């Protein structure tokens, strides 16, 4: 083809592309937000009409670079209705080669030299590098006022618009339900009723803390630091952005300024920073007078909130040695440490989120700790109601949830609840009642269904899945969760964008340098694709595949190495080893199922080798998750029989999903087992996961973090545990309300032989209420009520009860000891011996 014909063909494609995009401006706007930074979107000329606006937008995409332009062209062909006779030349001309439309070159916009927010002027020197000029107070206040308004406007612009991705329901971005927040026993809020105006659940007994309560701690002076701990998928990052949105809406009016940083982005900063540089160069720069603005922030630090998301992902090691002065340039983690300890911006508020584990020593010992749990049953149902706008879909989704226990377990994790709803959104219209939940039996198969239902015609192209999987694994192995446009092929980028598997955001890598970063929609999604690559790529030999089936320690200090990004990889490998995943793996690998089954057998064999090992509590829970994902009864039985008869869990958090995974494995056990939980932060409704478990003979909880909500959940499970003989609930903070629920449950547990409620700070009424249940427990041999707040008059009443009750043999009362020893009737004793 001669040069003139090629130019005429390109002009034809250009005209057709402009006409096509003019018909769907919302789609084009969404893609502009995906590929470009906020600064790039707000800069440039204003269009006079719609067609001119499309041309200007295309020019901005082209100015962003060849990789972005090619990825955009792939998005056009993948997501829009493009005739085949135009799709082929469109991809061959602009989708792979070096060709760019001459129409863009003619009106090329140069790349901005100063990568700042639109309308902002950069000071001549970097912020914080020079002494402060003397400014009159009035001028300083005016500069600060303008900057604070700029912060508010920027947040309103960022959180004021939510455009759903292609194929997603409108409620996808609207269904936000506050998860359960629970104070640790060492920190309690000032006034737990203040947050009720925000629509969050009222705080009660340290549980269901409202968002405003996060900033009502007793730290009048010194550091005001709150650490929000939650496992992956609990919604920590979502809550951090929710706080920013509420501040932008004026609902957190106690703060004049709010800054949000993510450690996954701060990891990209390799040079040292001062605090003004962190705030102004990496977040939002003042229009003028940065030194005066910073001085105002220092003088009004009690109205400044800094949020640091993902402390567990911080990479750069922090030295305990303090810097010479507060203006000394430091790594980002050292600046975070100075803010927490009060050496920088004293009096400010700091909120950081992290997964549980060994945290850096930069956190002060007086920091408040809040545990972030998932959804309980009412929250899951409310989420589904908000997610599904159609009433018929709402009712169908709720019916699937109520009938399926494993669906309830998955939806207890907010991130998985969202994935489940996305799958149900596509499965319900074409499935019979009960079939949709059957297609989502495990977390891994939930993700498989999500990927397949997001595609317009069943499973997406194997090439795209494999390319995206390679990106995921390469990132996890190198500690990378943020990618640039050059890290991902244009066609793969378009595939990830079309299916909303990838998200984009502005990344600031230094003063005046912004770029668009890309990441998987959630870290667990990256782990899923990494596991997929290991399973289907023949270049990964069987030894390497088996080597990834490990149980990682939860107590690694992640600031001295790569972040712990492979925690769920073994679980996804186990899930992909299920028979139900074989057709999907065969599709991606483009191999027959015989080859796939051989790869799956490698994973299964690696799991069998782990069964006889003596594992710590956290690894037992992780192993139960892996085995449950395989859906192999034989493996579950092997693991269940290999567990010791006394299983102890000490000092690590446990969720509803964790106990559900353990209960699932115990269901395959023949012998009884004793479960002992000591010092573990426990999700308030997690005892419900033990419902129907017939293998537990001895159940003991010892934790100050167990309150009334926990007791109420436990009371629902106890009557269903027919083999339970010994129950212990010690060292908790249960009040009369929780005891009343437990007393009702004890009446339905006649098989109990020993009950202990020692060291629960129980009052007289609660103790008397417990003793009244003695006639309903014919096999009871011991009731321990020691170390509770019992008065002398109540002791006299208990003595009368002991005399009147024929089964009471001895009442031991000495100092803090209060124990009932009972003798069951002769016929009951004979049954016990038999």
C-alpha positions in Angstrom: 0.0 0.0 0.0 1.4 3.4 -1.0 1.9 6.3 1.5 -1.2 8.2 0.2 -3.5 5.2 0.6 -2.2 4.5 4.1 -2.8 8.1 5.1 -6.3 8.0 3.6 -7.0 4.8 5.5 -5.8 6.3 8.8 -7.9 9.4 8.3 -10.9 7.1 7.8 -10.2 5.3 11.0 -9.7 8.5 12.9 -13.0 10.0 11.7 -14.8 6.7 12.5 -13.2 6.6 16.0 -14.3 10.2 16.8 -17.9 9.4 15.7 -18.0 6.3 17.8 -16.7 7.9 21.0 -19.0 10.9 20.5 -21.9 8.5 21.0 -20.7 7.3 24.4 -19.1 10.1 26.3 -19.5 8.4 29.7 -17.4 5.5 28.6 -14.7 7.8 27.3 -14.7 9.8 30.5 -14.3 6.6 32.5 -11.3 5.5 30.4 -9.8 9.0 30.8 -10.0 8.6 34.5 -8.5 5.2 34.3 -5.4 6.1 32.2 -4.7 9.8 33.3 -3.9 11.5 36.5 -6.2 14.2 38.0 -3.7 16.9 37.0 -3.7 15.7 33.3 -7.5 15.6 33.3 -7.9 19.1 34.5 -5.2 20.7 32.4 -5.5 21.8 28.7 -7.9 23.6 26.6 -11.7 23.6 27.0 -13.8 22.1 24.1 -16.2 24.2 22.2 -18.5 21.3 21.3 -18.9 17.5 21.9 -16.8 16.5 18.9 -14.0 18.9 19.7 -14.1 17.5 23.3 -13.6 14.0 22.0 -10.6 15.1 19.9 -9.0 16.9 22.9 -9.5 13.8 25.1 -7.8 11.6 22.4 -4.9 14.1 22.2 -4.4 13.8 25.9 -4.4 10.0 25.8 -1.9 10.2 22.9 0.3 12.6 24.8 0.5 10.2 27.7 2.7 7.8 25.6 2.5 5.0 23.1 1.8 2.3 25.7 -1.3 4.2 27.0 -2.5 4.8 23.5 -2.2 1.2 22.5 -4.0 0.0 25.6 -6.8 2.5 25.0 -7.2 1.2 21.4 -7.5 -2.3 22.8 -10.1 -1.1 25.2 -12.2 0.3 22.3 -12.1 -2.9 20.4 -12.8 -5.1 23.5 -15.6 -3.1 25.1 -17.4 -1.2 22.3 -19.3 -2.5 19.4 -16.6 -2.3 16.7 -17.3 -4.0 13.3 -14.7 -6.6 12.4 -13.8 -4.8 9.1 -12.7 -1.8 11.3 -11.4 -3.7 14.3 -8.6 -5.4 12.3 -7.1 -2.2 10.8 -7.7 -0.3 14.1 -5.5 -2.8 16.0 -2.9 -3.3 13.3 -2.5 0.5 12.8 -2.6 1.8 16.4 -2.8 -1.3 18.6 0.6 -2.8 18.1 3.0 -0.8 16.0 4.6 2.6 16.3 2.0 4.4 14.2 0.1 7.4 15.7 -2.7 9.3 14.0 -1.4 12.3 12.1 -4.4 14.2 13.3 -3.0 14.0 16.8 0.5 14.9 15.8 -0.7 18.1 14.2 -2.2 19.4 17.4 0.1 17.6 19.8 -0.1 18.8 23.4 3.3 18.8 25.1 3.7 16.9 28.3 3.3 19.3 31.3 6.6 20.2 32.9 5.2 20.6 36.4 3.1 17.6 37.5 1.1 19.5 40.1 -2.6 19.8 40.7 -4.3 22.1 38.3 -4.0 25.8 39.2 -1.2 25.3 41.7 2.1 27.1 41.3 5.3 25.5 42.6 7.5 27.4 44.9 11.0 28.2 43.7 12.5 25.9 46.3 11.2 22.5 47.4 9.0 22.7 50.5 10.8 22.5 53.8 14.3 23.2 52.5 14.7 26.8 53.5 14.1 28.9 56.6 10.7 30.4 57.1 10.3 33.9 55.9 8.6 36.3 58.3 5.0 36.7 57.4 2.4 38.9 59.1 -0.2 36.9 61.0 -3.0 38.0 58.7 -1.2 36.9 55.6 -0.4 33.6 57.2 -4.0 33.0 58.1 -5.1 33.8 54.6 -2.6 31.5 53.0 -3.6 28.7 55.4 -7.3 29.3 54.7 -6.8 29.0 51.0 -4.8 25.8 51.4 -7.4 24.2 53.7 -10.1 25.1 51.2 -7.9 23.6 48.5 -7.6 20.4 50.5 -11.3 20.2 50.9 -12.0 21.0 47.2 -9.5 18.3 46.1 -11.2 15.7 48.4 -14.7 16.7 47.2 -13.6 16.4 43.6 -12.0 13.0 44.2 -14.8 11.4 46.1 -17.7 13.2 44.6 -18.1 11.0 41.5 -18.3 7.3 41.2 -18.7 6.0 37.7 -19.4 2.2 37.7 -17.3 0.1 35.4 -18.7 -1.7 32.3 -21.2 -4.4 33.3 -21.3 -3.5 36.9 -24.6 -2.6 38.7 -24.9 1.0 39.9 -25.0 -0.3 43.5 -21.4 -1.6 43.0 -20.0 1.6 44.3 -22.8 2.6 46.6 -23.1 -0.5 48.9 -20.9 0.5 51.8 -21.7 -1.1 55.2 -19.5 -0.2 58.1 -17.8 -3.4 59.4 -17.5 -4.3 63.0 -14.9 -2.2 64.9 -13.9 -3.3 68.4 -11.6 -1.5 70.9 -8.9 -3.5 72.5 -9.3 -3.8 76.3 -6.6 -1.2 77.0 -8.2 1.7 75.1 -11.7 3.0 75.3 -13.3 6.0 73.7 -14.4 9.2 75.5 -18.0 9.2 74.4 -19.2 6.2 72.4 -22.5 7.8 71.5 -21.1 10.7 69.5 -20.7 8.7 66.3 -24.4 7.6 66.2 -25.2 10.7 64.1 -23.2 9.3 61.2 -25.5 6.3 60.7 -23.0 3.7 62.1 -24.0 1.1 64.7 -23.9 2.4 68.2 -20.9 1.4 70.3 -21.7 -1.1 73.0 -19.3 -3.0 75.2 -16.3 -2.1 73.1 -18.0 -3.5 70.0 -19.5 -1.8 66.9 -17.5 1.3 67.4 -18.6 4.2 65.2 -16.2 6.0 62.9 -16.1 9.2 65.0 -15.2 7.1 68.1 -11.9 6.3 66.5 -10.9 9.9 67.4 -12.3 10.0 70.9 -9.5 8.3 72.8 -8.2 9.5 76.1 -5.0 11.0 74.7 -5.5 14.6 75.8 -1.7 15.2 75.6 1.0 13.5 73.7 0.6 11.2 70.6 -2.9 10.6 69.4 -2.3 7.4 67.5 -4.9 4.8 66.6 -3.9 1.4 65.0 -6.6 -0.3 63.0 -5.9 -4.0 62.8 -7.7 -6.3 60.4 -7.0 -9.3 58.2 -6.9 -9.0 54.4 -10.2 -8.2 52.9 -11.8 -6.7 56.0 -12.1 -3.2 54.4 -9.2 -1.3 56.0 -8.4 0.7 52.8 -12.0 1.2 52.1 -12.5 2.7 55.5 -9.5 5.0 55.1 -11.0 6.4 51.9 -14.4 6.5 53.6 -13.0 8.8 56.3 -11.7 11.1 53.6 -15.1 11.1 51.9 -16.8 12.0 55.1 -14.3 14.7 55.9 -14.9 16.2 52.4 -18.7 16.1 53.2 -18.1 18.0 56.4 -19.0 15.1 58.8 -15.6 15.0 60.5 -15.6 18.7 61.2 -13.2 18.5 64.2 -10.3 18.2 61.6 -9.3 21.2 59.5 -6.9 19.2 57.4 -6.7 15.5 56.4 -3.9 13.7 54.6 -4.1 10.1 53.3 -0.9 8.2 52.4 -0.5 4.6 51.4 2.6 2.7 52.2 2.5 0.8 49.0 3.0 4.2 47.3 5.5 5.5 49.8 7.6 2.4 49.1 8.3 4.0 45.7 10.0 7.0 47.3 13.7 6.2 47.5 15.0 9.6 48.6 14.8 11.2 52.0 12.0 13.7 52.8 11.1 16.3 55.4 7.6 16.5 56.7 6.7 19.6 54.6 7.9 17.7 51.5 5.8 14.7 52.5 2.6 16.9 52.9 3.1 19.3 50.1 5.3 17.6 47.5 3.7 14.2 47.7 0.1 15.1 48.6 -1.1 18.6 47.7 1.0 21.8 47.3 -0.1 25.2 48.5 -0.7 27.9 45.9 1.9 30.1 47.8 3.7 30.4 51.1 4.3 26.7 52.0 6.3 27.6 55.0 3.5 29.8 56.4 1.0 27.1 55.8 3.2 24.5 57.5 3.6 26.8 60.5 -0.2 27.1 60.7 -0.5 23.3 60.7 2.0 23.1 63.5 0.2 25.6 65.6 -3.1 23.9 65.0 -1.9 20.3 65.0 -4.9 19.1 67.0 -7.0 19.7 64.0 -4.8 17.7 61.6 -5.5 14.0 60.8 -2.9 11.9 59.0 -4.0 8.5 57.7 -1.3 5.9 56.8 -2.8 2.9 55.1 -1.0 -0.5 55.0 1.7 -0.2 57.7 2.3 -4.0 57.2 3.4 -3.2 53.6 6.1 -0.7 54.6 9.4 -1.8 53.1 12.1 0.5 54.2 13.7 -0.4 57.6 13.3 2.1 60.3 16.1 2.8 62.7 15.3 3.3 66.3 17.9 6.1 66.5 16.2 9.5 66.3 17.3 12.0 63.7 19.1 15.1 64.7 16.1 17.4 64.4 12.5 17.5 63.2 13.5 19.2 59.9 16.1 16.5 59.1 15.3 14.6 55.9 14.3 11.0 56.7 12.7 7.9 55.1 8.9 8.0 55.0 8.7 5.4 57.8 10.9 7.5 60.0 8.5 10.5 59.4 5.6 8.3 60.3 7.5 7.3 63.5 8.1 11.0 64.4 4.4 11.8 63.9 3.4 8.9 66.2 5.9 9.8 68.9 5.0 13.5 68.9 8.5 14.8 67.7 6.9 15.9 64.5 3.7 18.0 64.4 3.0 17.4 68.1 -0.7 17.1 68.9 -1.8 15.8 65.5 -3.9 12.7 65.1 -2.5 9.7 63.4 -4.5 6.7 62.1 -2.8 3.7 60.6 -4.1 0.4 59.2 -2.3 -2.9 59.2 -2.8 -6.6 59.0 -2.2 -8.4 62.3 1.4 -9.5 63.0 4.6 -8.1 64.4 4.4 -4.3 63.9 7.3 -1.9 63.7 8.7 -0.6 67.0 8.0 3.0 65.8 4.5 2.8 67.2 4.2 4.1 70.8 3.1 1.8 73.5 0.2 4.1 74.4 -1.3 3.9 70.9 -5.0 2.9 70.8 -5.8 -0.4 69.1 -9.0 -1.1 67.3 -9.7 -4.5 65.7 -11.5 -4.5 62.4 -13.7 -7.5 62.0 -15.9 -8.5 59.0 -19.6 -8.6 58.6 -22.1 -10.4 60.8 -25.3 -11.8 59.4 -27.3 -8.5 59.6 -24.5 -6.6 57.8 -24.2 -9.2 55.1 -28.0 -9.0 54.4 -27.9 -5.2 54.5 -25.0 -5.2 52.0 -26.9 -7.4 49.6 -30.0 -5.3 49.9 -28.0 -2.2 48.9 -26.1 -4.0 46.2 -29.1 -5.4 44.4 -31.4 -2.6 43.4 -34.1 -4.9 42.0 -36.3 -6.4 44.7 -36.6 -9.8 43.0 -32.8 -10.1 42.9 -32.6 -9.0 46.5 -35.0 -11.7 47.6 -33.2 -14.3 45.5 -29.8 -13.4 46.8 -30.9 -13.4 50.4 -32.6 -16.8 49.9 -29.3 -18.2 48.6 -27.4 -16.7 51.5 -29.8 -18.1 54.2 -29.7 -21.6 52.7 -25.9 -21.8 52.3 -23.6 -21.9 55.3 -20.4 -21.7 53.3 -21.8 -18.6 51.5 -22.4 -17.0 54.9 -18.8 -17.8 55.9 -17.4 -16.2 52.8 -19.6 -13.1 53.0 -18.3 -12.5 56.6 -15.2 -11.1 54.8 -16.3 -7.8 53.2 -14.1 -8.1 50.1 -15.4 -11.7 49.5 -19.0 -10.4 50.1 -18.5 -8.0 47.2 -17.1 -10.7 44.9 -20.0 -13.0 45.9 -22.6 -10.4 45.1 -20.9 -9.7 41.7 -21.2 -13.4 40.9 -24.8 -13.7 42.1 -25.6 -10.6 40.0 -24.8 -12.7 36.9 -25.8 -16.1 38.1 -29.2 -15.5 39.6 -31.1 -14.6 36.4 -30.1 -17.9 34.7 -30.1 -20.3 37.6 -32.7 -22.2 39.6 -33.1 -21.5 43.3 -30.2 -23.0 45.2 -28.0 -23.5 42.2 -26.1 -20.2 42.4 -24.7 -20.9 45.9 -23.7 -24.4 44.7 -21.5 -22.8 42.1 -19.7 -20.7 44.8 -18.5 -23.4 47.3 -15.1 -22.0 48.0 -13.2 -18.7 47.8 -11.2 -19.9 44.8 -14.2 -21.0 42.9 -15.8 -17.6 43.8 -13.0 -15.9 41.9 -13.2 -18.3 39.0 -16.9 -17.6 38.7 -16.2 -13.8 38.9 -13.6 -14.0 36.1 -15.9 -16.1 33.9 -19.0 -14.1 34.6 -17.3 -10.8 33.9 -16.5 -11.9 30.4 -19.2 -11.4 27.8 -19.0 -14.9 26.5 -18.0 -17.3 29.3 -14.3 -17.8 30.1 -12.1 -14.8 28.9 -9.4 -15.5 26.3 -6.6 -17.7 27.8 -3.8 -15.5 26.4 -5.1 -12.5 28.4 -5.6 -14.5 31.6 -2.1 -16.0 31.3 -0.5 -12.6 30.6 -2.3 -11.0 33.6 -1.3 -14.0 35.8 2.3 -13.6 34.9 2.2 -9.9 35.8 0.6 -10.9 39.2 3.2 -13.5 40.1 6.2 -11.3 39.0 4.8 -8.5 41.2 4.4 -10.7 44.3 7.8 -12.3 43.9 9.5 -8.8 43.8 7.2 -7.2 46.4 5.4 -5.1 43.7 1.8 -4.2 43.9 1.8 -1.0 41.9 2.6 -1.2 38.2 3.3 1.4 35.5 1.9 1.4 32.0 5.1 -0.1 30.7 4.9 -3.1 33.0 1.8 -4.5 31.4 1.1 -5.2 27.7 -1.5 -2.9 26.1 -3.8 -5.8 25.3 -3.5 -7.1 28.8 -4.1 -3.6 30.3 -7.3 -3.3 28.2 -8.4 -6.8 29.3 -7.9 -5.9 33.0 -9.6 -2.5 32.6 -12.6 -4.0 30.7 -13.2 -6.6 33.4 -12.4 -4.2 36.3 -9.6 -6.5 37.4 -7.2 -3.5 37.4 -7.7 -0.2 39.0 -5.8 3.0 38.3 -4.7 6.0 40.5 -2.3 8.8 40.7 1.2 7.9 42.0 3.6 10.6 43.2 7.1 9.4 43.1 8.8 12.7 44.1 8.5 16.5 44.1 6.6 17.4 40.9 6.5 13.9 39.5 3.1 12.3 39.0 2.2 9.2 37.0 -0.7 6.8 36.6 -0.2 3.6 38.6 -2.1 0.4 38.1 -2.9 -2.3 40.7 -5.2 -5.3 41.0 -8.6 -4.5 42.4 -7.5 -6.2 45.6 -4.3 -7.9 46.8 -6.1 -11.3 47.1 -7.0 -11.0 43.4 -3.3 -10.6 42.6 -2.6 -13.7 44.7 -5.4 -15.6 42.8 -3.9 -14.8 39.4 -0.4 -15.6 40.7 -1.6 -19.0 41.8 -3.3 -19.5 38.4 0.0 -18.8 36.6 1.8 -21.4 38.7 -0.8 -24.0 38.0 -1.1 -23.6 34.2 2.3 -22.5 33.0 4.4 -25.5 31.9 7.6 -23.5 32.6 6.9 -23.8 36.3 8.2 -27.3 37.1 6.5 -29.6 39.6 9.1 -29.0 42.3 8.7 -25.2 42.1 4.9 -25.6 42.2 5.0 -27.8 45.3 7.5 -25.3 46.9 4.8 -22.6 46.9 2.5 -24.8 49.1 3.8 -23.5 52.4 2.3 -22.1 55.6 3.8 -18.7 56.3 4.4 -17.3 59.8 2.2 -14.4 60.8 4.9 -12.8 63.0 7.5 -11.7 60.5 8.7 -8.1 60.9 7.9 -7.0 57.4 9.6 -3.7 57.5 13.0 -5.3 57.1 12.2 -7.3 54.0 9.6 -7.7 51.3 6.0 -7.3 52.5 4.1 -10.4 53.2 2.3 -10.6 49.9 2.0 -14.4 49.6 -0.2 -15.2 52.6 -3.1 -16.5 50.6 -1.2 -18.0 47.6 -1.2 -21.5 49.1 -4.9 -21.3 49.7 -5.6 -20.4 46.1 -3.3 -23.1 44.9 -5.3 -25.6 47.0 -8.5 -24.2 45.6 -7.3 -24.6 42.0 -6.4 -28.2 42.8 -10.2 -28.9 43.2 -11.8 -31.1 40.6 -14.4 -28.4 39.9 -11.6 -26.0 38.6 -10.3 -28.5 36.1 -12.2 -27.2 33.1 -11.2 -23.6 33.8 -7.5 -24.6 34.2 -7.7 -26.6 31.0 -9.1 -23.6 29.2 -6.3 -21.2 30.4 -3.5 -23.7 29.9 -4.9 -24.9 26.5 -4.1 -28.4 27.6 -6.2 -31.5 28.2 -7.6 -32.3 31.6 -5.1 -35.2 32.0 -2.2 -32.7 32.0 -4.2 -30.4 34.4 -4.9 -33.3 36.8 -1.2 -34.1 37.0 -0.5 -30.5 38.1 -3.3 -30.6 40.7 -1.9 -33.9 42.1 1.3 -32.1 42.9 -0.5 -29.6 45.1 -2.6 -32.3 46.7 0.5 -34.3 47.5 2.2 -31.3 49.1 -0.8 -30.8 51.3 -0.8 -34.4 52.4 2.8 -34.0 53.5 1.8 -31.2 55.8 -1.0 -33.2 57.5 1.1 -35.1 60.1 3.2 -32.1 61.2 2.7 -30.4 64.5 1.7 -26.9 63.6 1.3 -23.7 65.6 -2.2 -22.2 66.0 -2.0 -19.7 63.1 -0.7 -22.4 60.7 -3.4 -24.8 61.8 -6.0 -22.2 60.8 -4.2 -21.5 57.5 -4.0 -25.2 56.8 -7.7 -25.7 57.4 -8.5 -23.0 54.9 -6.3 -24.7 52.3 -7.8 -28.1 52.9 -11.3 -26.7 52.8 -10.6 -25.1 49.4 -9.7 -28.5 47.8 -13.2 -30.0 48.6 -11.5 -33.3 49.0 -13.2 -35.4 51.8 -10.3 -37.8 51.9 -7.7 -35.1 52.6 -10.0 -33.4 55.1 -10.4 -36.7 57.0 -6.6 -37.2 57.0 -6.0 -33.8 58.4 -8.8 -34.1 61.0 -7.5 -37.4 62.4 -4.0 -35.9 62.5 -4.9 -33.0 64.7 -3.9 -33.4 68.4 -6.7 -34.2 70.9 -6.0 -30.8 72.6 -5.8 -27.9 70.2 -4.6 -24.6 71.6 -4.7 -21.1 70.1 -2.9 -18.3 71.8 -2.6 -14.6 71.2 -3.6 -14.2 67.5 -6.8 -12.9 66.0 -9.5 -15.3 64.8 -12.4 -14.5 62.6 -15.7 -16.1 61.8 -14.2 -17.5 58.6 -11.3 -19.0 60.5 -13.5 -20.9 62.9 -15.8 -21.9 60.0 -12.7 -23.4 58.3 -11.7 -25.3 61.5 -15.3 -26.5 62.1 -15.4 -27.8 58.5 -12.3 -30.0 59.0 -13.5 -31.2 62.5 -16.6 -32.5 60.8 -14.5 -35.2 59.3 -13.0 -36.3 62.7 -14.0 -39.4 64.6 -12.4 -38.7 68.0 -13.4 -35.9 70.4 -11.2 -32.8 70.6 -10.5 -30.0 73.1 -10.4 -26.4 71.9 -8.6 -23.9 74.0 -8.6 -20.2 73.0 -6.4 -18.0 75.3 -5.6 -14.3 74.7 -7.0 -14.4 71.2 -8.8 -11.4 69.8 -12.0 -13.0 68.6 -14.6 -11.7 66.1 -17.7 -11.1 68.2 -20.0 -13.4 66.2 -17.3 -16.1 65.4 -18.7 -18.7 67.9 -21.7 -19.1 65.6 -19.3 -20.9 63.3 -19.1 -23.7 65.8 -22.8 -24.5 65.5 -23.5 -28.2 65.0 -19.9 -29.3 65.7 -20.3 -32.6 67.4 -16.6 -33.3 67.9 -15.8 -30.6 70.5 -15.8 -32.1 74.0 -14.1 -29.3 75.8 -14.4 -25.7 74.8 -12.5 -22.9 76.7 -12.2 -19.2 76.0 -10.0 -16.9 78.1 -9.8 -13.3 76.8 -10.7 -9.9 78.0 -11.8 -9.1 74.5 -14.9 -11.4 74.8 -18.0 -9.3 75.6 -21.7 -9.5 75.5 -21.9 -9.8 71.7 -19.6 -12.8 71.9 -21.6 -14.4 74.7 -24.8 -14.0 72.7 -23.3 -15.6 69.6 -21.9 -18.5 71.8 -25.3 -19.0 73.3 -26.7 -19.7 69.8 -24.2 -22.5 69.2 -24.0 -24.3 72.5 -27.3 -26.1 72.3 -26.2 -27.6 68.9 -22.9 -29.0 70.2 -24.2 -32.3 71.6 -20.9 -33.7 72.7 -19.8 -30.7 74.7 -19.0 -31.8 78.3 -16.8 -28.9 79.6 -17.3 -25.2 79.0 -15.0 -22.5 80.2 -15.4 -18.8 79.7 -12.9 -17.0 81.9 -11.3 -13.5 82.1 -13.9 -11.9 79.9 -15.9 -8.7 80.3 -19.4 -10.1 80.0 -22.2 -8.2 81.7 -25.6 -9.3 83.0 -26.9 -9.0 79.4 -24.5 -11.6 78.1 -25.0 -13.9 81.1 -28.7 -13.9 80.5 -28.2 -15.3 77.0 -25.8 -18.0 78.2 -28.1 -19.1 81.0 -30.9 -19.7 78.6 -28.5 -21.7 76.4 -27.2 -23.8 79.4 -30.8 -25.0 80.1 -30.6 -26.7 76.7 -27.3 -28.4 77.4 -28.0 -31.2 79.9 -24.9 -33.2 78.9 -22.5 -30.6 80.4 -20.3 -31.9 83.2 -18.2 -28.9 84.0 -18.8 -25.1 83.6 -16.4 -22.3 84.5 -17.2 -18.6 84.6 -14.3 -17.5 86.8 -12.7 -14.1 86.7 -15.5 -12.4 84.7 -16.3 -9.5 87.0 -19.8 -10.9 87.5 -22.2 -9.0 89.8 -24.5 -10.6 92.4 -27.5 -10.8 90.1 -25.6 -12.6 87.3 -24.1 -15.2 89.8 -27.5 -16.0 91.2 -28.9 -16.3 87.7 -26.3 -18.8 86.8 -26.9 -20.9 90.0 -30.6 -21.1 89.2 -29.8 -23.3 86.2 -28.3 -26.1 88.3 -31.5 -28.3 88.3 -31.4 -28.3 84.5 -27.9 -29.8 84.4 -28.3 -33.3 85.8 -24.7 -34.4 84.8 -23.0 -31.3 86.1 -20.1 -32.1 88.5 -18.4 -28.7 88.9 -19.4 -25.1 88.6 -16.6 -22.6 89.1 -17.6 -19.0 89.8 -14.3 -17.9 91.4 -12.8 -14.4 91.2 -16.1 -12.6 90.6 -17.7 -9.6 92.5 -19.9 -11.5 94.9 -21.2 -9.9 98.1 -21.6 -11.5 101.5 -25.4 -11.5 101.3 -25.1 -13.3 97.9 -22.8 -15.9 99.5 -25.5 -16.6 102.1 -28.1 -17.1 99.3 -25.7 -19.4 97.5 -25.3 -21.4 100.7 -29.1 -21.9 100.9 -29.1 -23.0 97.2 -26.3 -25.5 98.0 -28.3 -27.0 100.9 -31.6 -27.2 99.0 -30.1 -28.7 95.8 -29.7 -32.5 96.2 -26.9 -32.8 93.7 -24.6 -30.2 95.3 -22.0 -32.1 97.3 -19.6 -29.3 98.4 -19.5 -25.5 98.2 -15.9 -24.3 98.4 -15.6 -20.6 99.5 -12.2 -19.3 100.5 -10.9 -15.8 99.6 -11.6 -15.4 95.9 -12.6 -19.0 95.4 -16.2 -20.0 94.8 -16.8 -23.5 93.5 -19.8 -25.8 93.5 -18.9 -29.5 93.5 -21.9 -31.7 92.6 -22.7 -35.4 92.6 -25.1 -36.5 89.8 -28.0 -38.8 90.8 -27.2 -42.5 90.9 -28.8 -43.3 87.5 -27.0 -40.4 85.9 -23.7 -41.5 87.4 -24.2 -45.0 86.0 -24.8 -43.6 82.6 -21.5 -41.6 82.9 -19.6 -44.7 83.9 -21.2 -46.7 81.1 
